[in-house]
Amino acid sequence: MKLKVFLLHTQNSGVGMWRMLQPAKWINKLGLADVKMIPFYWKSHGYPDWKTYVRECEDKGKQPNPEEFNKKVARIPKDPFKDPKVELIETLSKWADIIVVMRRDMREHAALLMAMKDLKKPVVLETDDFVHYVPPYNPGARFYTPGSQASDVWSTAQFKIADAVIVTTPGLKKLYRQLHSKIYVCPNMIDPEYWINGYPEPKPHPGKVRIGWSGANAHWGDLRILREVMHTILDKYSQASFHFLGQLPDWWYDLRKKKRVVYHRFKTLSYYPEYFYSLGYDIGVAPLIDNIFNRGKSQIRWMEYSVHKTATVASPVMAYKNDPYGKIKHRENILFAKEKEDWIKQISYLIENEAERKRIGDNAYNTVMNDYSLEKQAHRWVEVYQKIYDNY
């Protein structure tokens, strides 16, 4: 008999997509277990608002319609715990053999976990960040200050309540050992149908080299590693441009005015993979400061570049140097750069060597599709669920 798994996401976000929606899809599709969720409205990102809706309309080339927007707001839950889905959560919790719940640092969430414990079945906490140390440059730091309810009360309480914990990386497992003895790793993996779905090929740019990045302002501290690097690279190579998808730091505004930095706004989850592919990056950059918070980070950015055969230059930190299955190798499917001079050297090397860009990009693609694709590796998630259930 198949294991029955209830995956409870806490928001319609990228985290919920990577950690709940897409694993559930492939586990069910491959017949590995029976997984159920509450509805995930993946066409939204976070909470619906008019500004986001207008941007989505612009992306699709249509006029915003207030009536349509109001219907969307009525249909999309703003919060899985405040929206009227308590009955569904209860029904699925009783149905399941094992319950896996995304971490959410609030009183109501801890209370929900306690109620689930009364069902006498394993209740598992799922987390993808080390919230007990959030660096000051991260906007989330204002919520996770030492002694705050979010970090020291509700987050810690959830670890005490849960029967087991699932994390994304060996580094995060090590960081959370102080809070729980039963921690398992389910690495982030790509959904090939989401990332490779017959999207139109990027427009050719012969003789030009596109260096790319995608991310939010939570990574501005990490991007400072490249602050001077990109000025040097773009001064050195007239054929190079830097494409930035996300929230552009002000220290690159001068490059944008000179049209050496091309700025792209964030897209909704439904449109993101197609738009990301259309940018046609030749080189992807993945800088990370080596601090406690980032030691819990995963190889997601490398996978996003690699699934499109883009060669990556990254910081030699745990996310890339110690990936869960030990598949990321310097000079094979990635290039590492630590200091400013290293970044300039490695990016320059790829700009000047198209064959090497292709070799590293192809190797990275093969690694992702073989070792970090849910289509081939979803069984690893089920093995973790089954082990937790058997040891309960």
N, C-alpha and C positions, 0 to 999 in steps of 0.2 A: 504494500500500500504506500502511495506517495505521501511524503511529508506535507502537511498543510501549514503554510507560512502566511502570516499577516504582516505586511510591511506598512507602517504608519508614518507617512511623511508629515512634516509640520508646516510647510509652505510651498507654494508653487514657484520654485526657484531652480537654479542650476544644480544646487546641492541635491534637492529632491529628485531631479532628473537623473543625475549620475549615480546616486546611492540607492534609489528606490525604483523609479519608473522603468528605467532601461534594464537593470538586472531582472526585475519581475517579468518583463516582456520576454527576455531570452530564456529564462528558466521555464516559463510556461510553454514557449514555442518549441523548445527542445524536449519537453515532457519530463523534465528532471524532478519537478516537485509541483505542487499546486499552490500558487501564490495569488493572494488577493490584496487589494489596496482600496482606500477611499478614492474618489475621483481626483485625478491630477490634471489640472487645466494648464497643460504645458505650453499653450499658445500665449499665456500671460507670463510675465516675469515679476514675481513679487506681487504687490497689491495693485489692482487696476486703477488708473487715473486718466483724466482727459488728455494730458500731455503725452503719455505713453501711447494712447489710442491714436492720437493725431500722427505721431511718428510712424506707427504701424500702417496707417492709411497712406502716408507719403511713400513709404517703401513699396506699397502695392499700387501706387499711382491712382488712388481714388480719393474722392472728397469725404472729409469727416461728416458723420451724420449723428447728431445728438440722440436721436431715437434709437439708432443701432447701438450707440455707446451705452445708453441706459439699460438696454437689454443685456449687453455683455456684463455690466456691473451686477445686474440681478442674477445672472447665471454663474458668475465666477465667485467662489467663496473667498472672502477677504482673510479668513482665518479658520483653519480646520477645527479649532477648539471653540470658536465663538459662533461659527456657522452651524445651522441645525443638523449636525451629523452625529450627534452623540449616540443616537440609537444604532446607526450603522457601525460606529466604532465598537459598540458593545456587542453587536451581533457577530462581527468578524472576529473579535477577541475570543468569544465563546466557541466559534467554529474552528479556530486555528489550533495546531499542536504547539506552535511557538510564535511569539509576538516580538517583532523588531520595531523599535520606535526611535525616530530621529531625535537627537538631543535638542531641547529647547529650554532656555534658562529662565523659567518663570514658575510661580507658585502652582498654577493650574496644571502644569505639565508634571510636576512631581506628584501632585494628587492623583493624576490619571494613572501614573505608573503604580502607585500604591493600590488603586482600585483593581488594576489588572493582576496584581500579585495575588489577590484573593481568589483568582480563578485556578490557582495551583498548577500553573504551567510556566515554562521558562519565559521571562520577560527580559529582552535584550536591549541595551542602549547602544545606539549607533551615533558615532561622532567623527567629524573629519577635521577638527581644529583643536589646538591646545589653548583653550580659553583662559587657563590659569596664568598665562603670561602673554598678553597682547601688547606688542611694541607701541610706543607712543605715536609713531607716525601713522598707525592704522586707525581709521575713524572709529572702529569698534572699541578702542581703548577707553573711551569715556564711559562705556558701560561695564567694562571688566577691570575696574580698578581694584587693588587689594582691599579686601573687606567688603566689597560691594555684594549685594544680594545675588547678582547675576553670576559672579564667579565663585564666591566663597560660601554661598548659601544654597541656591537652587541647583547650580551645576554640580557641586559636590554631593548634594543630597541624592541626585539621580544616580550617581555611581554607587551609593550605598544601597539604594533600593533594587537596582538591576541585578539579575542573576548572572549576567555576563555582559561583556562590552565588545563591540566590533569597531575597529578603526581602519584607516586606509593604508597605513604604512608601518613598517617595523619601528621607525623612529617615534611615531606617535604612540605605539604600544609601550615602548620604553618609558616615555614621558608619563604615561598614565598608570604605570605599575604601582605608584604610590597610593592610588585610589581604588584599585581593584586587582584581584589575583587571577581572574579568568578573562583574559583579553585575547581576541582573535583578530587576524588581519584578513580583510577582503579588499584587495587593491582596486583602485579606480580602473575601469576598463571602458573601451569605446564600444558604442553600438554602431556597427558598420553601416546599417541601413539609415542611420541618422546622419552620419558624416559623409557617406558615399552613396548618393541616391540619384544618380543620373543627372547631376547638376550641370548646367552649361559650362564649357571649358572657359577658363580665364582668358581675357583678351591678350594676345601676344604682345610682348614688349621687347623686341629684338635689340640687342646692344645695351639694354638697361638692366640694372640689378635692383630688385626690391628687397629691402630689409624690413622685417615686420615684427610687430608686437600687438598683443591683445590683452586688455586687463583693465581693472577698475582703479580708482584712486587709493585703494587700500595697499597698492603696490608701489606707490610713489617713493617710499623709502628705499625699496629695492631698485627702482629705476635710477636713483641717484648714482648708482654704479656706472651708468652709461651717460651721465650728464655731459661730461666733456668728451667722452668717446665718440658720440654721434657727431659732434661738431668736427672733430678731427677727421673722421671717416668721410663725411660729406664734403669737407674741404679738399680731401685727398683724391676722391673719386667723383668726377663729374657725372658719371653714368649711374651713380647710386642714388637712391631715394629711400626715405624712412617712412613707412606707412604705419600709422598709429590708430588702432581700433580701440576706443574707450574714452577715458578722460585724460586729456593731454596736460602734462605739467607745464607751468608757466615758463620754465627755463628753456623750453624749446619753441616758444612763440616766435622768436626771431627767425628760426629755421622754417617755420610755417609761412611767415611773410615772404621769405625768399623762395617759397615753393619747393623746398628740399624735404620738408616734412609734409606728408599728406594725411590729413586728419579725417577719421571716419567715426561716426557716432555708433554707439551700441545698438544692437538689434534685438528684437524679441527672440526667445528661445526657438520658436518655430522657423524663423528666417535666418538665424545666426549661421548655421553650417553652410548654407548656400552662399550667403554673402561673404563669409570668411574665405571660402574657396575661390570666389570670384576675384579676390584681391591679388592672387597669384604671387604670393611670397616666394622669393628664392632662398632667403636666409631668415630664420626665425631666431629671436634673441630671448633668453630666459634668465635674467639676472635675479639672484636671491641673496640677501644678506645672511650670513651664517649666525643666526641667533636662535634662542630656544624655541620661539614660535615657529620659525621656518624649518626647524628640524623635524617638525611634524607634517610638513607639506608633502604633497605627492607629485608625481611626474606628469600631471595632467597637461601642462603647457607643451611639453615635449611631444606628448601623444597627439595633441591638436595639430601641431606642425607636421609631425611624422605621417599622419594619415593622408596627407596631401604631398608626401615625398619632399618636404621642405627640410633642408639641412639646418640643424639647430646648434647655436653656440650658447652655452649655459654655464652658470656658476657651479663649481665642483663641490656642491653641498649634498646632504643626505638624500634629498628628493630625487636627484639624478645619479649621484655616485653610488648610492646604496638603495636602488629601487627594489621592490619586494621580491622579484625573481632573479635579480642580478644580471639582467639582460642588457643594460645600457653600458656601452663601452666607449671610452675615449678613442677617437680617430676611427672607430668602426661605424657607429651610428649616432655620434654626437661629437662636438668639440668642447672642451672645457676651457674656461678663462677665469682667472681669479683677480688679478690686478688690472689696472687701466691698460698697461702695455700689453698684457695678454689678450684683452678684448680687441684691441686695435690689430694685433697680430693675427688673431684667428679670423676675425671678420674680413680683414684684408686678404687673407689666404683664400677664403671662399669667393670673394669678389673676383679675384684674379684667376681662379681655377674652376671653371664651369664643370669640368669632368669630376672633380672632387665633390662639388655641390651635389651632383647627380648621384655619385656613389654613396655618399653618406645619407642622402635623402632616401635612396632606394633601400639601403640597409635598414634604416629606421622604420620605413614603411613595412618591410617584411617582419621586423621584430614586433611591431605593434599588432599586425594582423595575425601573427602566430601566437604571441604570448600575452597580449593585453587586449584581446578582442572577446567580447561576451559570446560571440557565436561559437568560439572554440574553447573558452575558459569559464563559462558560467557554472560549470560543474563544481568549480572550486568554491563558489559561494554556497552551493547546496551542501557540500561536504562540511563546511563550517556550521551551517544551521543544524545539520544532522548530528554533528559532534556535540553541540551545545544541548540538543534535545536528549541524546543518549546519556549524557553526564549529569542531567538534571536530578 
